[in-house]
Amino acid sequence: MSWRQSTSAWPQGPSVSRAINVDADEKDVRAACARQSATISAIEPLLPSGTRVVLNNAGAAAKMRKAFGSKLLTGPVTRLPWGGGG
């Protein structure tokens, strides 16, 4: 077997996104994640409202998708441009 062939221990198939877009403000998203013991990797506001949150692992993301339920944003969203820290 060549090094180019997959020998990954990860199951094959579609990957699960750790990112979730939610119709809630950042404070509420942080509080909900804390209640569920879901660790946040990154969080940012969406335009004109809402929050994009990236969880540390797919399991936490699945748990939070269930917790947010109807507040999940499933269509296209507008993210703020990243400033790059100048």
Phi and psi in radians as a Rosetta constraint file:
Dihedral C 1 N 2 CA 2 C 2 CIRCULARHARMONIC -1.316 0.35
Dihedral N 2 CA 2 C 2 N 3 CIRCULARHARMONIC 2.718 0.35
Dihedral C 2 N 3 CA 3 C 3 CIRCULARHARMONIC -1.124 0.35
Dihedral N 3 CA 3 C 3 N 4 CIRCULARHARMONIC -0.320 0.35
Dihedral C 3 N 4 CA 4 C 4 CIRCULARHARMONIC -1.367 0.35
Dihedral N 4 CA 4 C 4 N 5 CIRCULARHARMONIC -0.313 0.35
Dihedral C 4 N 5 CA 5 C 5 CIRCULARHARMONIC -1.440 0.35
Dihedral N 5 CA 5 C 5 N 6 CIRCULARHARMONIC 2.541 0.35
Dihedral C 5 N 6 CA 6 C 6 CIRCULARHARMONIC -1.184 0.35
Dihedral N 6 CA 6 C 6 N 7 CIRCULARHARMONIC 2.246 0.35
Dihedral C 6 N 7 CA 7 C 7 CIRCULARHARMONIC -2.181 0.35
Dihedral N 7 CA 7 C 7 N 8 CIRCULARHARMONIC 0.360 0.35
Dihedral C 7 N 8 CA 8 C 8 CIRCULARHARMONIC -1.108 0.35
Dihedral N 8 CA 8 C 8 N 9 CIRCULARHARMONIC 2.517 0.35
Dihedral C 8 N 9 CA 9 C 9 CIRCULARHARMONIC -1.433 0.35
Dihedral N 9 CA 9 C 9 N 10 CIRCULARHARMONIC -0.184 0.35
Dihedral C 9 N 10 CA 10 C 10 CIRCULARHARMONIC -1.288 0.35
Dihedral N 10 CA 10 C 10 N 11 CIRCULARHARMONIC 2.479 0.35
Dihedral C 10 N 11 CA 11 C 11 CIRCULARHARMONIC -1.094 0.35
Dihedral N 11 CA 11 C 11 N 12 CIRCULARHARMONIC 2.549 0.35
Dihedral C 11 N 12 CA 12 C 12 CIRCULARHARMONIC -1.376 0.35
Dihedral N 12 CA 12 C 12 N 13 CIRCULARHARMONIC 2.709 0.35
Dihedral C 12 N 13 CA 13 C 13 CIRCULARHARMONIC 2.234 0.35
Dihedral N 13 CA 13 C 13 N 14 CIRCULARHARMONIC -3.092 0.35
Dihedral C 13 N 14 CA 14 C 14 CIRCULARHARMONIC -1.150 0.35
Dihedral N 14 CA 14 C 14 N 15 CIRCULARHARMONIC 2.493 0.35
Dihedral C 14 N 15 CA 15 C 15 CIRCULARHARMONIC -1.444 0.35
Dihedral N 15 CA 15 C 15 N 16 CIRCULARHARMONIC 2.703 0.35
Dihedral C 15 N 16 CA 16 C 16 CIRCULARHARMONIC -1.788 0.35
Dihedral N 16 CA 16 C 16 N 17 CIRCULARHARMONIC 2.235 0.35
Dihedral C 16 N 17 CA 17 C 17 CIRCULARHARMONIC -1.259 0.35
Dihedral N 17 CA 17 C 17 N 18 CIRCULARHARMONIC 2.454 0.35
Dihedral C 17 N 18 CA 18 C 18 CIRCULARHARMONIC -1.541 0.35
Dihedral N 18 CA 18 C 18 N 19 CIRCULARHARMONIC -0.137 0.35
Dihedral C 18 N 19 CA 19 C 19 CIRCULARHARMONIC -1.600 0.35
Dihedral N 19 CA 19 C 19 N 20 CIRCULARHARMONIC 2.431 0.35
Dihedral C 19 N 20 CA 20 C 20 CIRCULARHARMONIC -2.350 0.35
Dihedral N 20 CA 20 C 20 N 21 CIRCULARHARMONIC 2.391 0.35
Dihedral C 20 N 21 CA 21 C 21 CIRCULARHARMONIC -1.842 0.35
Dihedral N 21 CA 21 C 21 N 22 CIRCULARHARMONIC 2.222 0.35
Dihedral C 21 N 22 CA 22 C 22 CIRCULARHARMONIC -2.230 0.35
Dihedral N 22 CA 22 C 22 N 23 CIRCULARHARMONIC 2.450 0.35
Dihedral C 22 N 23 CA 23 C 23 CIRCULARHARMONIC -1.481 0.35
Dihedral N 23 CA 23 C 23 N 24 CIRCULARHARMONIC 1.252 0.35
Dihedral C 23 N 24 CA 24 C 24 CIRCULARHARMONIC -2.799 0.35
Dihedral N 24 CA 24 C 24 N 25 CIRCULARHARMONIC 2.752 0.35
Dihedral C 24 N 25 CA 25 C 25 CIRCULARHARMONIC -1.409 0.35
Dihedral N 25 CA 25 C 25 N 26 CIRCULARHARMONIC 2.908 0.35
Dihedral C 25 N 26 CA 26 C 26 CIRCULARHARMONIC -1.015 0.35
Dihedral N 26 CA 26 C 26 N 27 CIRCULARHARMONIC -0.727 0.35
Dihedral C 26 N 27 CA 27 C 27 CIRCULARHARMONIC -1.024 0.35
Dihedral N 27 CA 27 C 27 N 28 CIRCULARHARMONIC -0.784 0.35
Dihedral C 27 N 28 CA 28 C 28 CIRCULARHARMONIC -1.185 0.35
Dihedral N 28 CA 28 C 28 N 29 CIRCULARHARMONIC -0.650 0.35
Dihedral C 28 N 29 CA 29 C 29 CIRCULARHARMONIC -1.142 0.35
Dihedral N 29 CA 29 C 29 N 30 CIRCULARHARMONIC -0.783 0.35
Dihedral C 29 N 30 CA 30 C 30 CIRCULARHARMONIC -1.053 0.35
Dihedral N 30 CA 30 C 30 N 31 CIRCULARHARMONIC -0.748 0.35
Dihedral C 30 N 31 CA 31 C 31 CIRCULARHARMONIC -1.128 0.35
Dihedral N 31 CA 31 C 31 N 32 CIRCULARHARMONIC -0.753 0.35
Dihedral C 31 N 32 CA 32 C 32 CIRCULARHARMONIC -1.112 0.35
Dihedral N 32 CA 32 C 32 N 33 CIRCULARHARMONIC -0.733 0.35
Dihedral C 32 N 33 CA 33 C 33 CIRCULARHARMONIC -1.129 0.35
Dihedral N 33 CA 33 C 33 N 34 CIRCULARHARMONIC -0.691 0.35
Dihedral C 33 N 34 CA 34 C 34 CIRCULARHARMONIC -1.109 0.35
Dihedral N 34 CA 34 C 34 N 35 CIRCULARHARMONIC -0.733 0.35
Dihedral C 34 N 35 CA 35 C 35 CIRCULARHARMONIC -1.067 0.35
Dihedral N 35 CA 35 C 35 N 36 CIRCULARHARMONIC -0.592 0.35
Dihedral C 35 N 36 CA 36 C 36 CIRCULARHARMONIC -1.633 0.35
Dihedral N 36 CA 36 C 36 N 37 CIRCULARHARMONIC 0.060 0.35
Dihedral C 36 N 37 CA 37 C 37 CIRCULARHARMONIC 0.969 0.35
Dihedral N 37 CA 37 C 37 N 38 CIRCULARHARMONIC 0.693 0.35
Dihedral C 37 N 38 CA 38 C 38 CIRCULARHARMONIC -1.775 0.35
Dihedral N 38 CA 38 C 38 N 39 CIRCULARHARMONIC 2.031 0.35
Dihedral C 38 N 39 CA 39 C 39 CIRCULARHARMONIC -1.407 0.35
Dihedral N 39 CA 39 C 39 N 40 CIRCULARHARMONIC 2.273 0.35
Dihedral C 39 N 40 CA 40 C 40 CIRCULARHARMONIC -1.523 0.35
Dihedral N 40 CA 40 C 40 N 41 CIRCULARHARMONIC 2.310 0.35
Dihedral C 40 N 41 CA 41 C 41 CIRCULARHARMONIC -1.605 0.35
Dihedral N 41 CA 41 C 41 N 42 CIRCULARHARMONIC -0.726 0.35
Dihedral C 41 N 42 CA 42 C 42 CIRCULARHARMONIC -2.668 0.35
Dihedral N 42 CA 42 C 42 N 43 CIRCULARHARMONIC 2.655 0.35
Dihedral C 42 N 43 CA 43 C 43 CIRCULARHARMONIC -2.595 0.35
Dihedral N 43 CA 43 C 43 N 44 CIRCULARHARMONIC 2.479 0.35
Dihedral C 43 N 44 CA 44 C 44 CIRCULARHARMONIC -2.697 0.35
Dihedral N 44 CA 44 C 44 N 45 CIRCULARHARMONIC 2.639 0.35
Dihedral C 44 N 45 CA 45 C 45 CIRCULARHARMONIC -1.313 0.35
Dihedral N 45 CA 45 C 45 N 46 CIRCULARHARMONIC 2.683 0.35
Dihedral C 45 N 46 CA 46 C 46 CIRCULARHARMONIC -1.937 0.35
Dihedral N 46 CA 46 C 46 N 47 CIRCULARHARMONIC 2.737 0.35
Dihedral C 46 N 47 CA 47 C 47 CIRCULARHARMONIC -1.798 0.35
Dihedral N 47 CA 47 C 47 N 48 CIRCULARHARMONIC 2.412 0.35
Dihedral C 47 N 48 CA 48 C 48 CIRCULARHARMONIC -1.441 0.35
Dihedral N 48 CA 48 C 48 N 49 CIRCULARHARMONIC -0.231 0.35
Dihedral C 48 N 49 CA 49 C 49 CIRCULARHARMONIC -2.733 0.35
Dihedral N 49 CA 49 C 49 N 50 CIRCULARHARMONIC 2.887 0.35
Dihedral C 49 N 50 CA 50 C 50 CIRCULARHARMONIC 1.902 0.35
Dihedral N 50 CA 50 C 50 N 51 CIRCULARHARMONIC 3.070 0.35
Dihedral C 50 N 51 CA 51 C 51 CIRCULARHARMONIC -2.455 0.35
Dihedral N 51 CA 51 C 51 N 52 CIRCULARHARMONIC 2.426 0.35
Dihedral C 51 N 52 CA 52 C 52 CIRCULARHARMONIC -1.807 0.35
Dihedral N 52 CA 52 C 52 N 53 CIRCULARHARMONIC 2.216 0.35
Dihedral C 52 N 53 CA 53 C 53 CIRCULARHARMONIC -2.218 0.35
Dihedral N 53 CA 53 C 53 N 54 CIRCULARHARMONIC 2.392 0.35
Dihedral C 53 N 54 CA 54 C 54 CIRCULARHARMONIC -1.982 0.35
Dihedral N 54 CA 54 C 54 N 55 CIRCULARHARMONIC 2.142 0.35
Dihedral C 54 N 55 CA 55 C 55 CIRCULARHARMONIC -1.594 0.35
Dihedral N 55 CA 55 C 55 N 56 CIRCULARHARMONIC 2.816 0.35
Dihedral C 55 N 56 CA 56 C 56 CIRCULARHARMONIC -1.187 0.35
Dihedral N 56 CA 56 C 56 N 57 CIRCULARHARMONIC -0.428 0.35
Dihedral C 56 N 57 CA 57 C 57 CIRCULARHARMONIC -2.637 0.35
Dihedral N 57 CA 57 C 57 N 58 CIRCULARHARMONIC 2.867 0.35
Dihedral C 57 N 58 CA 58 C 58 CIRCULARHARMONIC -1.133 0.35
Dihedral N 58 CA 58 C 58 N 59 CIRCULARHARMONIC -0.572 0.35
Dihedral C 58 N 59 CA 59 C 59 CIRCULARHARMONIC -1.113 0.35
Dihedral N 59 CA 59 C 59 N 60 CIRCULARHARMONIC -0.760 0.35
Dihedral C 59 N 60 CA 60 C 60 CIRCULARHARMONIC -1.143 0.35
Dihedral N 60 CA 60 C 60 N 61 CIRCULARHARMONIC -0.676 0.35
Dihedral C 60 N 61 CA 61 C 61 CIRCULARHARMONIC -1.106 0.35
Dihedral N 61 CA 61 C 61 N 62 CIRCULARHARMONIC -0.737 0.35
Dihedral C 61 N 62 CA 62 C 62 CIRCULARHARMONIC -1.107 0.35
Dihedral N 62 CA 62 C 62 N 63 CIRCULARHARMONIC -0.731 0.35
Dihedral C 62 N 63 CA 63 C 63 CIRCULARHARMONIC -1.076 0.35
Dihedral N 63 CA 63 C 63 N 64 CIRCULARHARMONIC -0.737 0.35
Dihedral C 63 N 64 CA 64 C 64 CIRCULARHARMONIC -1.303 0.35
Dihedral N 64 CA 64 C 64 N 65 CIRCULARHARMONIC -0.562 0.35
Dihedral C 64 N 65 CA 65 C 65 CIRCULARHARMONIC -1.023 0.35
Dihedral N 65 CA 65 C 65 N 66 CIRCULARHARMONIC -0.746 0.35
Dihedral C 65 N 66 CA 66 C 66 CIRCULARHARMONIC -1.168 0.35
Dihedral N 66 CA 66 C 66 N 67 CIRCULARHARMONIC -0.744 0.35
Dihedral C 66 N 67 CA 67 C 67 CIRCULARHARMONIC -1.133 0.35
Dihedral N 67 CA 67 C 67 N 68 CIRCULARHARMONIC -0.701 0.35
Dihedral C 67 N 68 CA 68 C 68 CIRCULARHARMONIC -1.350 0.35
Dihedral N 68 CA 68 C 68 N 69 CIRCULARHARMONIC -0.479 0.35
Dihedral C 68 N 69 CA 69 C 69 CIRCULARHARMONIC 0.887 0.35
Dihedral N 69 CA 69 C 69 N 70 CIRCULARHARMONIC -2.055 0.35
Dihedral C 69 N 70 CA 70 C 70 CIRCULARHARMONIC -1.233 0.35
Dihedral N 70 CA 70 C 70 N 71 CIRCULARHARMONIC -0.154 0.35
Dihedral C 70 N 71 CA 71 C 71 CIRCULARHARMONIC -1.437 0.35
Dihedral N 71 CA 71 C 71 N 72 CIRCULARHARMONIC -0.098 0.35
Dihedral C 71 N 72 CA 72 C 72 CIRCULARHARMONIC -1.174 0.35
Dihedral N 72 CA 72 C 72 N 73 CIRCULARHARMONIC 2.379 0.35
Dihedral C 72 N 73 CA 73 C 73 CIRCULARHARMONIC -1.659 0.35
Dihedral N 73 CA 73 C 73 N 74 CIRCULARHARMONIC 2.067 0.35
Dihedral C 73 N 74 CA 74 C 74 CIRCULARHARMONIC -1.813 0.35
Dihedral N 74 CA 74 C 74 N 75 CIRCULARHARMONIC -0.268 0.35
Dihedral C 74 N 75 CA 75 C 75 CIRCULARHARMONIC -1.589 0.35
Dihedral N 75 CA 75 C 75 N 76 CIRCULARHARMONIC -2.984 0.35
Dihedral C 75 N 76 CA 76 C 76 CIRCULARHARMONIC -1.103 0.35
Dihedral N 76 CA 76 C 76 N 77 CIRCULARHARMONIC 2.521 0.35
Dihedral C 76 N 77 CA 77 C 77 CIRCULARHARMONIC -2.228 0.35
Dihedral N 77 CA 77 C 77 N 78 CIRCULARHARMONIC 2.814 0.35
Dihedral C 77 N 78 CA 78 C 78 CIRCULARHARMONIC -1.913 0.35
Dihedral N 78 CA 78 C 78 N 79 CIRCULARHARMONIC 2.071 0.35
Dihedral C 78 N 79 CA 79 C 79 CIRCULARHARMONIC -1.632 0.35
Dihedral N 79 CA 79 C 79 N 80 CIRCULARHARMONIC 2.635 0.35
Dihedral C 79 N 80 CA 80 C 80 CIRCULARHARMONIC -1.249 0.35
Dihedral N 80 CA 80 C 80 N 81 CIRCULARHARMONIC 2.490 0.35
Dihedral C 80 N 81 CA 81 C 81 CIRCULARHARMONIC -1.129 0.35
Dihedral N 81 CA 81 C 81 N 82 CIRCULARHARMONIC 2.478 0.35
Dihedral C 81 N 82 CA 82 C 82 CIRCULARHARMONIC -1.429 0.35
Dihedral N 82 CA 82 C 82 N 83 CIRCULARHARMONIC 2.294 0.35
Dihedral C 82 N 83 CA 83 C 83 CIRCULARHARMONIC -1.364 0.35
Dihedral N 83 CA 83 C 83 N 84 CIRCULARHARMONIC -0.437 0.35
Dihedral C 83 N 84 CA 84 C 84 CIRCULARHARMONIC 1.437 0.35
Dihedral N 84 CA 84 C 84 N 85 CIRCULARHARMONIC -0.016 0.35
Dihedral C 84 N 85 CA 85 C 85 CIRCULARHARMONIC 1.320 0.35
Dihedral N 85 CA 85 C 85 N 86 CIRCULARHARMONIC 0.084 0.35
